[in-house]
């Protein structure tokens, strides 16, 4: 599942979301890492599935919808001396 999420993040980046496409994967990974390191019982890991599911839904939305328009910095000929 992690490989699929990484691929979806890459495609979201290329779809125009840039760094915003990293938020779902980073958030889900960070929460899982913190809860896993806190000594959570492995039988309770099923609670983390909804967090992973939300990340997948967010990535699917990013893949379907085009990313926001990012303005490219333009050179102003008056400031270039």
ABEGO torsion letter per residue (X at the ends): XAAAAAAAAAAAAAAGAEAAAAAAAAAAAAAAAAAAAAGBBAAAAAAAAAAAAAAAAAAAAAAABBBBBBBBBBBBAAABX
